[in-house]
């Protein structure tokens, strides 16, 4: 399942993502991965979650992020949750490529039995209606 955490800057999305990550670790019988741009969540997310900084791997754009997430799922059969902080900072295309990206992620999430959460810094009215059919919103 793909879940979108949507809101404008300063609405508490990152705090909610941190809470979701920590809850996922507590409930998961597998591994939880948090992908971020920069190492700003190091002290907020429990050490039991795997934190990955996209800057270390030069990940830029939806295609590279999708490939990276696919590789995580392929390499680790026991990943139950993947949470992505600041999606639009990693993917500068913004809303333009979001629909295709979420469709591909939904197929990946279904085939790998993984929950994927994307933090989206935008007004909910800016998100295309077609994404609602693919993703759940928090």
TORLUM-469317 format. One record per atom (N, C-alpha, C): residue number from 1; chain; atom name; y, z, x. Coordinates in Angstrom, 1 decimal, always signed. Example, Ala and Ser with C-alpha at 12.3 -4.5 7.8 and 13.67 -1.06 7.14 Angstrom:
<rs>
(1; "A"; "N"; (-5.7; +7.8; +13.2))
(1; "A"; "CA"; (-4.5; +7.8; +12.3))
(1; "A"; "C"; (-3.3; +7.8; +13.2))
(2; "A"; "N"; (-2.2; +7.1; +12.8))
(2; "A"; "CA"; (-1.1; +7.1; +13.7))
(2; "A"; "C"; (+0.0; +7.9; +12.9))
</rs>
This chain:
<rs>
(1; "A"; "N"; (-1.2; +0.0; +0.8))
(1; "A"; "CA"; (+0.0; +0.0; +0.0))
(1; "A"; "C"; (+1.2; +0.0; +0.9))
(2; "A"; "N"; (+2.2; -0.8; +0.5))
(2; "A"; "CA"; (+3.5; -0.8; +1.2))
(2; "A"; "C"; (+4.5; -0.1; +0.3))
(3; "A"; "N"; (+5.2; +0.8; +0.9))
(3; "A"; "CA"; (+6.3; +1.6; +0.2))
(3; "A"; "C"; (+7.6; +1.4; +0.9))
(4; "A"; "N"; (+8.6; +1.2; +0.1))
(4; "A"; "CA"; (+10.0; +1.0; +0.7))
(4; "A"; "C"; (+10.8; +2.3; +0.4))
(5; "A"; "N"; (+11.4; +2.8; +1.4))
(5; "A"; "CA"; (+12.3; +3.9; +1.3))
(5; "A"; "C"; (+13.7; +3.3; +1.4))
(6; "A"; "N"; (+14.4; +3.1; +0.3))
(6; "A"; "CA"; (+15.6; +2.4; +0.3))
(6; "A"; "C"; (+16.8; +3.3; +0.0))
(7; "A"; "N"; (+17.9; +3.0; +0.7))
(7; "A"; "CA"; (+19.2; +3.7; +0.5))
(7; "A"; "C"; (+20.2; +3.3; +1.5))
(8; "A"; "N"; (+21.4; +3.5; +1.2))
(8; "A"; "CA"; (+22.5; +3.2; +2.2))
(8; "A"; "C"; (+22.5; +4.2; +3.3))
(9; "A"; "N"; (+23.2; +3.9; +4.3))
(9; "A"; "CA"; (+23.4; +4.8; +5.5))
(9; "A"; "C"; (+23.9; +6.1; +5.0))
(10; "A"; "N"; (+23.3; +7.2; +5.5))
(10; "A"; "CA"; (+23.8; +8.6; +5.2))
(10; "A"; "C"; (+23.2; +9.2; +4.0))
(11; "A"; "N"; (+22.2; +8.5; +3.4))
(11; "A"; "CA"; (+21.6; +9.1; +2.1))
(11; "A"; "C"; (+20.4; +9.9; +2.3))
(12; "A"; "N"; (+20.0; +10.2; +3.6))
(12; "A"; "CA"; (+18.9; +11.1; +3.9))
(12; "A"; "C"; (+17.5; +10.4; +4.0))
(13; "A"; "N"; (+17.5; +9.1; +4.2))
(13; "A"; "CA"; (+16.3; +8.4; +4.3))
(13; "A"; "C"; (+15.4; +8.8; +5.5))
(14; "A"; "N"; (+16.1; +9.0; +6.7))
(14; "A"; "CA"; (+15.3; +9.4; +7.8))
(14; "A"; "C"; (+14.7; +10.8; +7.7))
(15; "A"; "N"; (+15.4; +11.7; +7.1))
(15; "A"; "CA"; (+14.8; +13.0; +6.8))
(15; "A"; "C"; (+13.6; +12.9; +5.9))
(16; "A"; "N"; (+13.7; +12.0; +4.9))
(16; "A"; "CA"; (+12.6; +11.8; +4.0))
(16; "A"; "C"; (+11.4; +11.2; +4.7))
(17; "A"; "N"; (+11.7; +10.2; +5.6))
(17; "A"; "CA"; (+10.7; +9.6; +6.4))
(17; "A"; "C"; (+10.0; +10.6; +7.3))
(18; "A"; "N"; (+10.7; +11.5; +7.9))
(18; "A"; "CA"; (+10.2; +12.6; +8.7))
(18; "A"; "C"; (+9.2; +13.5; +7.9))
(19; "A"; "N"; (+9.7; +13.8; +6.7))
(19; "A"; "CA"; (+8.9; +14.7; +5.8))
(19; "A"; "C"; (+7.6; +13.9; +5.4))
(20; "A"; "N"; (+7.7; +12.6; +5.1))
(20; "A"; "CA"; (+6.5; +11.8; +4.7))
(20; "A"; "C"; (+5.5; +11.7; +5.9))
(21; "A"; "N"; (+6.1; +11.6; +7.1))
(21; "A"; "CA"; (+5.2; +11.5; +8.3))
(21; "A"; "C"; (+4.5; +12.8; +8.5))
(22; "A"; "N"; (+5.2; +13.9; +8.4))
(22; "A"; "CA"; (+4.5; +15.2; +8.6))
(22; "A"; "C"; (+3.5; +15.5; +7.5))
(23; "A"; "N"; (+3.8; +15.1; +6.3))
(23; "A"; "CA"; (+2.9; +15.3; +5.2))
(23; "A"; "C"; (+1.6; +14.4; +5.4))
(24; "A"; "N"; (+1.8; +13.2; +5.8))
(24; "A"; "CA"; (+0.7; +12.3; +6.1))
(24; "A"; "C"; (-0.2; +12.9; +7.2))
(25; "A"; "N"; (+0.4; +13.4; +8.2))
(25; "A"; "CA"; (-0.4; +14.0; +9.3))
(25; "A"; "C"; (-1.3; +15.2; +8.7))
(26; "A"; "N"; (-0.7; +16.0; +7.9))
(26; "A"; "CA"; (-1.4; +17.1; +7.3))
(26; "A"; "C"; (-2.5; +16.7; +6.4))
(27; "A"; "N"; (-2.3; +15.6; +5.7))
(27; "A"; "CA"; (-3.3; +15.1; +4.7))
(27; "A"; "C"; (-4.3; +14.1; +5.3))
(28; "A"; "N"; (-4.0; +13.5; +6.4))
(28; "A"; "CA"; (-4.8; +12.4; +6.9))
(28; "A"; "C"; (-6.0; +12.9; +7.7))
(29; "A"; "N"; (-7.1; +12.2; +7.5))
(29; "A"; "CA"; (-8.3; +12.4; +8.3))
(29; "A"; "C"; (-8.4; +11.5; +9.5))
(30; "A"; "N"; (-7.3; +10.7; +9.6))
(30; "A"; "CA"; (-7.2; +9.7; +10.7))
(30; "A"; "C"; (-5.9; +9.9; +11.5))
(31; "A"; "N"; (-5.4; +8.8; +11.9))
(31; "A"; "CA"; (-4.1; +8.8; +12.7))
(31; "A"; "C"; (-2.9; +8.3; +11.9))
(32; "A"; "N"; (-1.8; +8.9; +12.3))
(32; "A"; "CA"; (-0.5; +8.5; +11.7))
(32; "A"; "C"; (+0.4; +8.0; +12.8))
(33; "A"; "N"; (+1.0; +6.8; +12.5))
(33; "A"; "CA"; (+1.8; +6.2; +13.5))
(33; "A"; "C"; (+3.3; +6.0; +13.0))
(34; "A"; "N"; (+4.2; +6.4; +13.8))
(34; "A"; "CA"; (+5.6; +6.3; +13.4))
(34; "A"; "C"; (+6.3; +5.3; +14.4))
(35; "A"; "N"; (+6.8; +4.2; +13.9))
(35; "A"; "CA"; (+7.5; +3.2; +14.7))
(35; "A"; "C"; (+9.0; +3.4; +14.5))
(36; "A"; "N"; (+9.7; +3.5; +15.7))
(36; "A"; "CA"; (+11.2; +3.7; +15.6))
(36; "A"; "C"; (+11.8; +2.8; +16.7))
(37; "A"; "N"; (+13.1; +2.6; +16.5))
(37; "A"; "CA"; (+13.9; +1.9; +17.5))
(37; "A"; "C"; (+14.7; +3.0; +18.3))
(38; "A"; "N"; (+14.3; +3.3; +19.5))
(38; "A"; "CA"; (+14.9; +4.4; +20.2))
(38; "A"; "C"; (+14.0; +5.7; +20.0))
(39; "A"; "N"; (+14.1; +6.6; +20.9))
(39; "A"; "CA"; (+13.3; +7.8; +20.8))
(39; "A"; "C"; (+14.0; +9.0; +20.2))
(40; "A"; "N"; (+14.5; +8.8; +18.9))
(40; "A"; "CA"; (+15.3; +9.8; +18.3))
(40; "A"; "C"; (+14.5; +10.8; +17.4))
(41; "A"; "N"; (+13.3; +10.5; +17.1))
(41; "A"; "CA"; (+12.5; +11.4; +16.2))
(41; "A"; "C"; (+11.5; +12.3; +17.0))
(42; "A"; "N"; (+11.6; +12.3; +18.3))
(42; "A"; "CA"; (+10.6; +13.0; +19.1))
(42; "A"; "C"; (+10.4; +14.4; +18.7))
(43; "A"; "N"; (+11.5; +15.1; +18.4))
(43; "A"; "CA"; (+11.4; +16.5; +18.1))
(43; "A"; "C"; (+11.3; +16.8; +16.6))
(44; "A"; "N"; (+11.4; +15.8; +15.8))
(44; "A"; "CA"; (+11.4; +16.0; +14.3))
(44; "A"; "C"; (+10.0; +15.8; +13.7))
(45; "A"; "N"; (+9.3; +14.8; +14.3))
(45; "A"; "CA"; (+7.9; +14.5; +13.8))
(45; "A"; "C"; (+6.9; +15.2; +14.6))
(46; "A"; "N"; (+5.9; +15.8; +13.9))
(46; "A"; "CA"; (+4.9; +16.6; +14.6))
(46; "A"; "C"; (+4.2; +15.8; +15.7))
(47; "A"; "N"; (+3.8; +16.5; +16.7))
(47; "A"; "CA"; (+3.2; +15.9; +17.9))
(47; "A"; "C"; (+1.9; +15.3; +17.6))
(48; "A"; "N"; (+1.3; +15.6; +16.4))
(48; "A"; "CA"; (+0.0; +15.0; +16.0))
(48; "A"; "C"; (+0.2; +13.5; +15.6))
(49; "A"; "N"; (+1.4; +13.1; +15.3))
(49; "A"; "CA"; (+1.6; +11.7; +14.9))
(49; "A"; "C"; (+1.9; +10.9; +16.2))
(50; "A"; "N"; (+1.6; +9.7; +16.2))
(50; "A"; "CA"; (+1.9; +8.8; +17.4))
(50; "A"; "C"; (+3.2; +8.2; +17.2))
(51; "A"; "N"; (+4.2; +8.5; +18.0))
(51; "A"; "CA"; (+5.5; +7.9; +18.0))
(51; "A"; "C"; (+5.6; +6.7; +18.9))
(52; "A"; "N"; (+6.1; +5.5; +18.4))
(52; "A"; "CA"; (+6.2; +4.3; +19.2))
(52; "A"; "C"; (+7.6; +3.8; +19.2))
(53; "A"; "N"; (+8.2; +3.6; +20.3))
(53; "A"; "CA"; (+9.6; +3.1; +20.4))
(53; "A"; "C"; (+9.5; +1.6; +20.6))
(54; "A"; "N"; (+10.0; +0.8; +19.7))
(54; "A"; "CA"; (+10.0; -0.6; +19.8))
(54; "A"; "C"; (+10.7; -1.2; +21.0))
(55; "A"; "N"; (+11.7; -0.4; +21.5))
(55; "A"; "CA"; (+12.4; -0.9; +22.7))
(55; "A"; "C"; (+11.5; -1.0; +23.9))
(56; "A"; "N"; (+10.5; -0.1; +24.0))
(56; "A"; "CA"; (+9.6; -0.1; +25.1))
(56; "A"; "C"; (+8.7; -1.4; +25.1))
(57; "A"; "N"; (+8.6; -2.0; +24.0))
(57; "A"; "CA"; (+7.7; -3.2; +23.9))
(57; "A"; "C"; (+8.5; -4.5; +23.5))
(58; "A"; "N"; (+9.8; -4.4; +23.6))
(58; "A"; "CA"; (+10.7; -5.5; +23.3))
(58; "A"; "C"; (+10.5; -6.2; +22.0))
(59; "A"; "N"; (+10.2; -5.4; +20.9))
(59; "A"; "CA"; (+9.9; -5.9; +19.6))
(59; "A"; "C"; (+11.3; -6.1; +18.9))
(60; "A"; "N"; (+11.4; -7.4; +18.5))
(60; "A"; "CA"; (+12.6; -7.8; +17.8))
(60; "A"; "C"; (+12.2; -8.8; +16.7))
(61; "A"; "N"; (+12.6; -8.6; +15.5))
(61; "A"; "CA"; (+12.3; -9.5; +14.4))
(61; "A"; "C"; (+11.1; -9.2; +13.6))
(62; "A"; "N"; (+11.0; -9.8; +12.4))
(62; "A"; "CA"; (+9.9; -9.5; +11.5))
(62; "A"; "C"; (+8.5; -10.0; +12.1))
(63; "A"; "N"; (+8.5; -11.2; +12.7))
(63; "A"; "CA"; (+7.3; -11.7; +13.2))
(63; "A"; "C"; (+6.7; -10.8; +14.3))
(64; "A"; "N"; (+7.5; -10.4; +15.2))
(64; "A"; "CA"; (+7.0; -9.5; +16.3))
(64; "A"; "C"; (+6.6; -8.2; +15.7))
(65; "A"; "N"; (+7.3; -7.6; +14.8))
(65; "A"; "CA"; (+7.0; -6.3; +14.2))
(65; "A"; "C"; (+5.7; -6.5; +13.4))
(66; "A"; "N"; (+5.5; -7.6; +12.7))
(66; "A"; "CA"; (+4.2; -7.8; +11.9))
(66; "A"; "C"; (+3.1; -7.9; +12.9))
(67; "A"; "N"; (+3.2; -8.6; +14.0))
(67; "A"; "CA"; (+2.2; -8.7; +15.0))
(67; "A"; "C"; (+1.8; -7.4; +15.6))
(68; "A"; "N"; (+2.9; -6.6; +15.9))
(68; "A"; "CA"; (+2.7; -5.3; +16.5))
(68; "A"; "C"; (+1.9; -4.4; +15.5))
(69; "A"; "N"; (+2.3; -4.4; +14.2))
(69; "A"; "CA"; (+1.6; -3.5; +13.3))
(69; "A"; "C"; (+0.2; -4.0; +13.0))
(70; "A"; "N"; (+0.0; -5.3; +13.0))
(70; "A"; "CA"; (-1.4; -5.9; +12.9))
(70; "A"; "C"; (-2.2; -5.4; +14.1))
(71; "A"; "N"; (-1.7; -5.4; +15.3))
(71; "A"; "CA"; (-2.4; -5.0; +16.5))
(71; "A"; "C"; (-2.8; -3.5; +16.4))
(72; "A"; "N"; (-1.9; -2.7; +15.9))
(72; "A"; "CA"; (-2.2; -1.3; +15.7))
(72; "A"; "C"; (-3.4; -1.1; +14.8))
(73; "A"; "N"; (-3.4; -1.9; +13.6))
(73; "A"; "CA"; (-4.5; -1.8; +12.7))
(73; "A"; "C"; (-5.8; -2.3; +13.3))
(74; "A"; "N"; (-5.7; -3.4; +14.0))
(74; "A"; "CA"; (-6.9; -4.0; +14.6))
(74; "A"; "C"; (-7.5; -3.2; +15.7))
(75; "A"; "N"; (-6.6; -2.5; +16.5))
(75; "A"; "CA"; (-7.1; -1.7; +17.6))
(75; "A"; "C"; (-7.5; -0.3; +17.2))
(76; "A"; "N"; (-7.1; +0.2; +16.1))
(76; "A"; "CA"; (-7.4; +1.5; +15.7))
(76; "A"; "C"; (-7.9; +1.6; +14.2))
(77; "A"; "N"; (-9.2; +1.6; +14.0))
(77; "A"; "CA"; (-9.7; +1.6; +12.7))
(77; "A"; "C"; (-9.4; +2.8; +11.9))
(78; "A"; "N"; (-9.0; +3.9; +12.5))
(78; "A"; "CA"; (-8.8; +5.1; +11.8))
(78; "A"; "C"; (-7.3; +5.4; +11.6))
(79; "A"; "N"; (-6.4; +4.4; +11.7))
(79; "A"; "CA"; (-5.0; +4.6; +11.3))
(79; "A"; "C"; (-4.9; +4.6; +9.8))
(80; "A"; "N"; (-4.4; +5.7; +9.2))
(80; "A"; "CA"; (-4.3; +5.8; +7.8))
(80; "A"; "C"; (-2.8; +5.5; +7.3))
(81; "A"; "N"; (-1.8; +5.8; +8.1))
(81; "A"; "CA"; (-0.5; +5.6; +7.8))
(81; "A"; "C"; (+0.4; +5.1; +8.9))
(82; "A"; "N"; (+1.3; +4.1; +8.6))
(82; "A"; "CA"; (+2.2; +3.6; +9.5))
(82; "A"; "C"; (+3.6; +3.7; +8.9))
(83; "A"; "N"; (+4.5; +4.4; +9.5))
(83; "A"; "CA"; (+5.9; +4.5; +9.0))
(83; "A"; "C"; (+6.8; +3.9; +10.0))
(84; "A"; "N"; (+7.7; +3.1; +9.4))
(84; "A"; "CA"; (+8.7; +2.3; +10.3))
(84; "A"; "C"; (+10.1; +2.8; +9.9))
(85; "A"; "N"; (+10.8; +3.4; +10.9))
(85; "A"; "CA"; (+12.1; +3.9; +10.8))
(85; "A"; "C"; (+13.1; +2.7; +11.2))
(86; "A"; "N"; (+14.2; +2.6; +10.4))
(86; "A"; "CA"; (+15.3; +1.6; +10.8))
(86; "A"; "C"; (+14.8; +0.2; +10.9))
(87; "A"; "N"; (+14.1; -0.3; +9.8))
(87; "A"; "CA"; (+13.5; -1.6; +9.8))
(87; "A"; "C"; (+14.6; -2.7; +10.2))
(88; "A"; "N"; (+15.8; -2.6; +9.6))
(88; "A"; "CA"; (+16.8; -3.6; +9.9))
(88; "A"; "C"; (+17.4; -3.5; +11.3))
(89; "A"; "N"; (+17.3; -2.4; +12.0))
(89; "A"; "CA"; (+17.7; -2.4; +13.4))
(89; "A"; "C"; (+16.7; -3.1; +14.2))
(90; "A"; "N"; (+15.4; -3.0; +13.9))
(90; "A"; "CA"; (+14.4; -3.8; +14.6))
(90; "A"; "C"; (+14.4; -5.2; +14.2))
(91; "A"; "N"; (+14.6; -5.5; +13.0))
(91; "A"; "CA"; (+14.6; -6.9; +12.5))
(91; "A"; "C"; (+16.0; -7.3; +12.0))
(92; "A"; "N"; (+16.7; -7.9; +12.9))
(92; "A"; "CA"; (+18.1; -8.2; +12.6))
(92; "A"; "C"; (+18.3; -9.3; +11.5))
(93; "A"; "N"; (+17.2; -9.9; +11.0))
(93; "A"; "CA"; (+17.3; -10.9; +9.9))
(93; "A"; "C"; (+17.7; -10.2; +8.6))
(94; "A"; "N"; (+17.5; -8.9; +8.6))
(94; "A"; "CA"; (+17.9; -8.1; +7.4))
(94; "A"; "C"; (+17.1; -8.5; +6.2))
(95; "A"; "N"; (+17.8; -8.6; +5.0))
(95; "A"; "CA"; (+17.1; -8.8; +3.8))
(95; "A"; "C"; (+16.5; -10.2; +3.7))
(96; "A"; "N"; (+17.1; -11.2; +4.5))
(96; "A"; "CA"; (+16.6; -12.6; +4.5))
(96; "A"; "C"; (+15.1; -12.7; +4.7))
(97; "A"; "N"; (+14.5; -12.0; +5.6))
(97; "A"; "CA"; (+13.1; -12.2; +5.8))
(97; "A"; "C"; (+12.2; -11.1; +5.2))
(98; "A"; "N"; (+12.8; -10.2; +4.5))
(98; "A"; "CA"; (+12.1; -9.0; +4.0))
(98; "A"; "C"; (+11.0; -9.3; +3.0))
(99; "A"; "N"; (+11.3; -10.3; +2.1))
(99; "A"; "CA"; (+10.3; -10.6; +1.1))
(99; "A"; "C"; (+9.0; -11.1; +1.7))
(100; "A"; "N"; (+9.1; -12.1; +2.6))
(100; "A"; "CA"; (+7.9; -12.6; +3.3))
(100; "A"; "C"; (+7.2; -11.6; +4.1))
(101; "A"; "N"; (+8.0; -10.8; +4.8))
(101; "A"; "CA"; (+7.4; -9.7; +5.6))
(101; "A"; "C"; (+6.6; -8.7; +4.8))
(102; "A"; "N"; (+7.2; -8.3; +3.6))
(102; "A"; "CA"; (+6.5; -7.3; +2.8))
(102; "A"; "C"; (+5.2; -7.9; +2.2))
(103; "A"; "N"; (+5.2; -9.2; +1.9))
(103; "A"; "CA"; (+4.0; -9.8; +1.3))
(103; "A"; "C"; (+2.9; -9.8; +2.4))
(104; "A"; "N"; (+3.3; -10.1; +3.6))
(104; "A"; "CA"; (+2.3; -10.1; +4.7))
(104; "A"; "C"; (+1.8; -8.7; +5.0))
(105; "A"; "N"; (+2.7; -7.8; +5.0))
(105; "A"; "CA"; (+2.3; -6.4; +5.2))
(105; "A"; "C"; (+1.4; -5.8; +4.1))
(106; "A"; "N"; (+1.7; -6.2; +2.8))
(106; "A"; "CA"; (+0.8; -5.8; +1.7))
(106; "A"; "C"; (-0.6; -6.3; +1.9))
(107; "A"; "N"; (-0.8; -7.5; +2.3))
(107; "A"; "CA"; (-2.1; -8.1; +2.6))
(107; "A"; "C"; (-2.8; -7.3; +3.7))
(108; "A"; "N"; (-2.0; -7.0; +4.7))
(108; "A"; "CA"; (-2.6; -6.3; +5.9))
(108; "A"; "C"; (-3.0; -4.8; +5.4))
(109; "A"; "N"; (-2.1; -4.2; +4.7))
(109; "A"; "CA"; (-2.4; -2.8; +4.2))
(109; "A"; "C"; (-3.6; -2.8; +3.4))
(110; "A"; "N"; (-3.8; -3.8; +2.5))
(110; "A"; "CA"; (-5.0; -3.8; +1.7))
(110; "A"; "C"; (-6.3; -4.1; +2.5))
(111; "A"; "N"; (-6.2; -5.0; +3.4))
(111; "A"; "CA"; (-7.4; -5.3; +4.2))
(111; "A"; "C"; (-7.8; -4.2; +5.2))
(112; "A"; "N"; (-6.8; -3.4; +5.7))
(112; "A"; "CA"; (-7.0; -2.4; +6.7))
(112; "A"; "C"; (-7.0; -1.0; +6.1))
(113; "A"; "N"; (-6.8; -0.9; +4.8))
(113; "A"; "CA"; (-6.8; +0.4; +4.0))
(113; "A"; "C"; (-5.8; +1.3; +4.7))
(114; "A"; "N"; (-4.6; +0.8; +4.9))
(114; "A"; "CA"; (-3.5; +1.6; +5.6))
(114; "A"; "C"; (-2.3; +1.7; +4.7))
(115; "A"; "N"; (-1.6; +2.8; +4.6))
(115; "A"; "CA"; (-0.4; +3.0; +3.9))
(115; "A"; "C"; (+0.7; +2.7; +4.9))
(116; "A"; "N"; (+1.7; +1.8; +4.5))
(116; "A"; "CA"; (+2.8; +1.4; +5.3))
(116; "A"; "C"; (+4.1; +1.8; +4.6))
(117; "A"; "N"; (+5.0; +2.5; +5.3))
(117; "A"; "CA"; (+6.3; +2.8; +4.7))
(117; "A"; "C"; (+7.4; +2.2; +5.6))
(118; "A"; "N"; (+8.3; +1.5; +4.9))
(118; "A"; "CA"; (+9.4; +0.9; +5.6))
(118; "A"; "C"; (+10.7; +1.5; +5.2))
(119; "A"; "N"; (+11.5; +2.0; +6.1))
(119; "A"; "CA"; (+12.8; +2.5; +5.8))
(119; "A"; "C"; (+13.8; +1.4; +5.8))
(120; "A"; "N"; (+14.5; +1.1; +4.7))
(120; "A"; "CA"; (+15.4; +0.0; +4.5))
(120; "A"; "C"; (+16.8; +0.5; +4.2))
(121; "A"; "N"; (+17.7; +0.2; +5.1))
(121; "A"; "CA"; (+19.1; +0.7; +4.9))
(121; "A"; "C"; (+19.9; -0.4; +4.2))
(122; "A"; "N"; (+19.9; -0.3; +2.8))
(122; "A"; "CA"; (+20.6; -1.2; +2.0))
(122; "A"; "C"; (+20.7; -0.6; +0.6))
(123; "A"; "N"; (+21.6; -1.2; -0.2))
(123; "A"; "CA"; (+21.7; -0.8; -1.6))
(123; "A"; "C"; (+20.5; -1.3; -2.3))
(124; "A"; "N"; (+19.9; -0.5; -3.2))
(124; "A"; "CA"; (+18.7; -1.0; -3.9))
(124; "A"; "C"; (+19.0; -2.3; -4.7))
(125; "A"; "N"; (+20.2; -2.5; -5.2))
(125; "A"; "CA"; (+20.5; -3.7; -5.9))
(125; "A"; "C"; (+20.5; -5.0; -5.0))
(126; "A"; "N"; (+20.6; -4.8; -3.7))
(126; "A"; "CA"; (+20.5; -5.9; -2.8))
(126; "A"; "C"; (+19.1; -6.4; -2.5))
(127; "A"; "N"; (+18.1; -5.6; -2.9))
(127; "A"; "CA"; (+16.7; -6.0; -2.6))
(127; "A"; "C"; (+16.3; -6.9; -3.7))
(128; "A"; "N"; (+15.7; -8.1; -3.3))
(128; "A"; "CA"; (+15.2; -9.1; -4.3))
(128; "A"; "C"; (+14.2; -8.5; -5.2))
(129; "A"; "N"; (+14.3; -8.9; -6.5))
(129; "A"; "CA"; (+13.4; -8.3; -7.5))
(129; "A"; "C"; (+12.0; -8.7; -7.3))
(130; "A"; "N"; (+11.7; -9.8; -6.6))
(130; "A"; "CA"; (+10.3; -10.2; -6.3))
(130; "A"; "C"; (+9.6; -9.2; -5.4))
(131; "A"; "N"; (+10.4; -8.4; -4.6))
(131; "A"; "CA"; (+9.7; -7.4; -3.7))
(131; "A"; "C"; (+9.2; -6.3; -4.6))
(132; "A"; "N"; (+9.8; -6.0; -5.7))
(132; "A"; "CA"; (+9.3; -4.9; -6.5))
(132; "A"; "C"; (+7.9; -5.1; -7.0))
(133; "A"; "N"; (+7.5; -6.4; -7.2))
(133; "A"; "CA"; (+6.1; -6.7; -7.6))
(133; "A"; "C"; (+5.1; -6.4; -6.5))
(134; "A"; "N"; (+5.6; -6.4; -5.2))
(134; "A"; "CA"; (+4.7; -6.3; -4.1))
(134; "A"; "C"; (+4.7; -4.8; -3.6))
(135; "A"; "N"; (+5.8; -4.2; -3.6))
(135; "A"; "CA"; (+6.0; -2.9; -3.0))
(135; "A"; "C"; (+6.3; -1.8; -4.0))
(136; "A"; "N"; (+5.9; -0.6; -3.6))
(136; "A"; "CA"; (+6.3; +0.6; -4.3))
(136; "A"; "C"; (+7.6; +1.1; -3.7))
(137; "A"; "N"; (+8.4; +1.8; -4.5))
(137; "A"; "CA"; (+9.7; +2.4; -3.9))
(137; "A"; "C"; (+9.6; +3.9; -4.0))
(138; "A"; "N"; (+10.3; +4.5; -3.1))
(138; "A"; "CA"; (+10.4; +6.0; -3.1))
(138; "A"; "C"; (+11.8; +6.4; -3.3))
</rs>
